């Protein structure tokens, strides 16, 4: 009789623990939803396609994303984000000439998501697969871009353009000269790949909503006739037809 009572007590305790864990998960999910919608306002422009309400739509997006992230592989970088940011601005590269690059970790293209974080949880890099249809479309529209002579660079020999919004040496932002010079082909190419740019913008909102909101905030300072050309991103670099070896460089 005591064994039966003990087993029953153990089952009850397990059920209580599962119930507590479930309640904690529900609270955490609600807190996350409230943060994204009410505090961060990362989904102010989101319209739920099924018409069942804004909150319900965002909740569904987060659930689908959590399923997509199953098996997420996280790599920890010993160098903190502020240090990497300072190094990027200084343009001072560490000397890797004596290092065997084959010892570096290589992450092949796969369905599993990968992220690199510093020890404080800042996301430094994120890798995920893009639907093959979007990749195929990107490749098939390559011929829309005007041909130019390949230029040598530390990244290899390639054709290179910047299609973006600039504000360097100017009081007002403006579209890059390369974009304007290549019209109408530059805009035709961008139009042909808008589905890809929207997908990347949606992915960024899920991966790093704070960064997404920061990019969105730029739009308030732009003239009404000047808005980002590709999703939420204000700039796009095109490296086409890369040949030769890439040297050590900092992106």
Secondary structure per residue as TSV (DSSP state, phi and psi in degrees):
chain	resnum	aa	ss	phi	psi
A	1	X	-	360.0	-38.8
A	2	X	H	-66.0	-35.0
A	3	X	H	-63.5	-41.9
A	4	X	H	-63.1	-42.4
A	5	X	H	-64.9	-41.1
A	6	X	H	-63.8	-44.2
A	7	X	H	-62.8	-40.4
A	8	X	H	-64.5	-41.2
A	9	X	H	-64.6	-40.3
A	10	X	H	-63.5	-41.0
A	11	X	H	-63.4	-42.0
A	12	X	H	-63.6	-42.7
A	13	X	H	-62.8	-41.0
A	14	X	H	-64.2	-40.1
A	15	X	H	-65.5	-40.5
A	16	X	H	-63.1	-41.3
A	17	X	H	-64.2	-42.2
A	18	X	H	-65.2	-39.4
A	19	X	H	-65.4	-40.7
A	20	X	H	-65.0	-43.1
A	21	X	H	-63.7	-40.3
A	22	X	H	-64.3	-41.5
A	23	X	H	-65.4	-39.5
A	24	X	H	-64.1	-41.7
A	25	X	H	-64.6	-40.8
A	26	X	H	-62.8	-42.6
A	27	X	H	-64.3	-43.2
A	28	X	H	-63.1	-41.1
A	29	X	H	-64.4	-40.5
A	30	X	H	-66.9	-41.2
A	31	X	H	-61.8	-41.2
A	32	X	H	-64.6	-42.7
A	33	X	H	-63.0	-44.8
A	34	X	H	-63.0	-39.9
A	35	X	I	-63.5	-47.5
A	36	X	I	-67.6	-39.8
A	37	X	I	-85.8	-50.1
A	38	X	I	-91.1	-40.4
A	39	X	I	-87.2	-57.5
A	40	X	S	-78.6	-29.3
A	41	X	-	59.5	42.2
A	42	X	T	-77.0	-13.0
A	43	X	T	-122.2	27.3
A	44	X	T	-61.1	-32.8
A	45	X	T	-95.1	5.9
A	46	X	-	-84.7	133.8
A	47	X	-	-117.2	121.1
A	48	X	-	-69.4	117.6
A	49	X	T	-67.0	-22.5
A	50	X	T	-90.5	-0.4
A	51	X	S	71.0	16.8
A	52	X	S	-95.8	16.1
A	53	X	-	108.8	149.3
A	54	X	H	-63.6	-50.9
A	55	X	H	-61.8	-42.7
A	56	X	H	-61.4	-40.2
A	57	X	H	-65.2	-43.9
A	58	X	H	-65.6	-40.0
A	59	X	H	-59.9	-40.9
A	60	X	H	-65.9	-39.7
A	61	X	H	-61.1	-44.4
A	62	X	H	-65.1	-37.7
A	63	X	H	-65.3	-45.9
A	64	X	H	-62.6	-38.2
A	65	X	H	-66.3	-39.2
A	66	X	H	-64.4	-33.6
A	67	X	H	-70.3	-39.3
A	68	X	H	-65.2	-32.5
A	69	X	T	-83.8	4.9
A	70	X	T	-53.6	129.2
A	71	X	T	82.7	12.0
A	72	X	-	-48.4	128.3
A	73	X	E	-103.6	119.7
A	74	X	E	-107.7	131.1
A	75	X	E	-114.4	134.1
A	76	X	E	-98.8	128.1
A	77	X	E	-99.2	133.5
A	78	X	S	-73.0	-22.9
A	79	X	S	-87.1	128.6
A	80	X	-	-74.2	153.7
A	81	X	H	-55.1	-47.2
A	82	X	H	-59.3	-34.1
A	83	X	H	-69.5	-43.4
A	84	X	H	-61.9	-39.7
A	85	X	H	-64.2	-42.8
A	86	X	H	-65.6	-39.5
A	87	X	H	-65.2	-38.0
A	88	X	H	-63.4	-39.8
A	89	X	H	-71.8	-32.3
A	90	X	H	-78.2	-20.0
A	91	X	T	61.6	20.9
A	92	X	-	-95.9	114.5
A	93	X	-	-92.5	144.2
A	94	X	-	-69.0	153.8
A	95	X	-	-85.3	105.0
A	96	X	-	-104.5	9.9
A	97	X	T	-60.8	-28.6
A	98	X	T	-97.3	6.2
A	99	X	S	-95.8	135.8
A	100	X	-	-78.3	108.2
A	101	X	G	-64.9	-17.9
A	102	X	G	-68.4	-14.6
A	103	X	G	-83.3	-10.6
A	104	X	S	-71.3	148.2
A	105	X	-	-70.6	131.5
A	106	X	-	-114.9	127.5
A	107	X	-	-111.3	106.7
A	108	X	-	-71.8	165.8
A	109	X	S	-70.0	126.4
A	110	X	-	-157.6	170.1
A	111	X	S	-69.8	-29.3
A	112	X	S	-66.3	136.6
A	113	X	-	-79.9	146.5
A	114	X	E	-130.8	142.3
A	115	X	E	-137.9	149.9
A	116	X	E	-114.0	127.1
A	117	X	E	-126.4	154.8
A	118	X	E	-86.1	178.7
A	119	X	T	-69.7	-10.8
A	120	X	T	-96.5	3.2
A	121	X	-	91.3	2.6
A	122	X	-	-70.8	130.7
A	123	X	E	-78.0	121.4
A	124	X	E	-97.9	-30.5
A	125	X	E	-158.6	151.5
A	126	X	E	-142.7	133.9
A	127	X	E	-125.7	129.0
A	128	X	-	-149.1	161.8
A	129	X	-	-81.7	139.1
A	130	X	-	-97.1	139.2
A	131	X	-	-50.3	134.8
A	132	X	H	-59.6	-31.2
A	133	X	H	-61.6	-36.6
A	134	X	H	-72.4	-37.2
A	135	X	H	-65.7	-43.4
A	136	X	H	-62.6	-40.6
A	137	X	H	-65.7	-39.1
A	138	X	H	-60.0	-42.8
A	139	X	H	-68.7	-39.6
A	140	X	H	-72.2	-20.9
A	141	X	T	-95.7	4.4
A	142	X	G	-59.2	-36.1
A	143	X	G	-68.9	-12.0
A	144	X	G	-66.4	-32.9
A	145	X	S	-68.4	134.8
A	146	X	-	-63.0	137.1
A	147	X	-	-72.1	138.2
A	148	X	-	-135.9	163.8
A	149	X	-	-71.1	135.9
A	150	X	-	-67.7	141.7
A	151	X	B	-113.8	145.9
A	152	X	-	-78.6	140.2
A	153	X	-	-152.4	173.2
A	154	X	T	-66.0	-18.6
A	155	X	T	-90.0	-0.2
A	156	X	-	115.1	177.5
A	157	X	E	-86.1	132.0
A	158	X	E	-162.1	163.3
A	159	X	E	-88.8	134.5
A	160	X	E	-138.6	132.2
A	161	X	E	-136.2	156.8
A	162	X	E	-119.3	117.1
A	163	X	E	-108.8	104.5
A	164	X	E	-164.1	176.4
A	165	X	E	-99.2	122.4
A	166	X	E	-105.6	159.2
A	167	X	-	-147.8	26.4
A	168	X	T	-81.1	130.5
A	169	X	T	58.5	29.9
A	170	X	-	-145.2	148.0
A	171	X	S	-76.4	-28.0
A	172	X	S	-119.5	142.7
A	173	X	-	-68.0	154.0
A	174	X	E	-152.9	162.4
A	175	X	E	-78.0	142.0
A	176	X	-	-59.6	150.5
A	177	X	H	-60.7	-38.2
A	178	X	H	-63.8	-39.4
A	179	X	H	-63.6	-46.9
A	180	X	H	-67.4	-38.4
A	181	X	H	-66.2	-34.8
A	182	X	T	-87.4	1.5
A	183	X	T	-62.3	143.8
A	184	X	T	-87.9	-1.7
A	185	X	H	-65.6	-36.9
A	186	X	H	-61.4	-45.0
A	187	X	H	-71.0	-35.7
A	188	X	H	-61.4	-41.7
A	189	X	H	-66.5	-41.8
A	190	X	H	-63.3	-43.3
A	191	X	H	-61.0	-38.1
A	192	X	H	-69.5	-17.9
A	193	X	T	-118.5	21.1
A	194	X	H	-62.2	-33.2
A	195	X	H	-62.5	-38.8
A	196	X	H	-65.0	-45.9
A	197	X	H	-65.2	-36.2
A	198	X	H	-66.6	-40.6
A	199	X	H	-61.8	-44.3
A	200	X	H	-64.6	-38.0
A	201	X	H	-65.1	-43.8
A	202	X	H	-64.2	-38.7
A	203	X	H	-65.2	-41.5
A	204	X	H	-61.6	-40.0
A	205	X	H	-61.6	-32.3
A	206	X	H	-83.0	-37.1
A	207	X	H	-75.0	-48.6
A	208	X	-	-142.4	79.5
A	209	X	H	-60.3	-29.6
A	210	X	H	-64.5	-40.9
A	211	X	H	-66.9	-39.4
A	212	X	H	-59.5	-45.9
A	213	X	H	-64.8	-37.1
A	214	X	H	-62.9	-43.8
A	215	X	H	-63.0	-42.0
A	216	X	H	-61.9	-35.3
A	217	X	H	-64.2	-22.5
A	218	X	H	-63.3	-34.0
A	219	X	G	-60.9	-29.1
A	220	X	G	-66.8	-20.4
A	221	X	G	-100.5	3.1
A	222	X	S	-95.3	149.9
A	223	X	-	-59.3	153.1
A	224	X	T	-60.5	-26.7
A	225	X	T	-93.5	10.0
A	226	X	-	-133.1	102.1
A	227	X	-	-127.7	157.5
A	228	X	-	-50.2	140.3
A	229	X	S	-86.4	-17.1
A	230	X	B	-143.5	94.2
A	231	X	T	61.9	-135.4
A	232	X	T	-91.0	-7.2
A	233	X	B	-83.3	130.4
A	234	X	S	-83.1	-12.7
A	235	X	E	-143.6	149.6
A	236	X	E	-144.1	126.3
A	237	X	E	-105.9	131.9
A	238	X	E	-111.7	117.4
A	239	X	E	-111.3	112.1
A	240	X	E	-120.2	138.5
A	241	X	E	62.9	46.0
A	242	X	E	-70.3	129.4
A	243	X	E	-131.6	161.4
A	244	X	S	83.5	174.2
A	245	X	-	-85.3	148.0
A	246	X	-	-91.2	132.1
A	247	X	-	-85.8	177.5
A	248	X	S	-71.2	123.0
A	249	X	-	-150.4	170.3
A	250	X	-	-122.2	122.4
A	251	X	-	-95.4	360.0
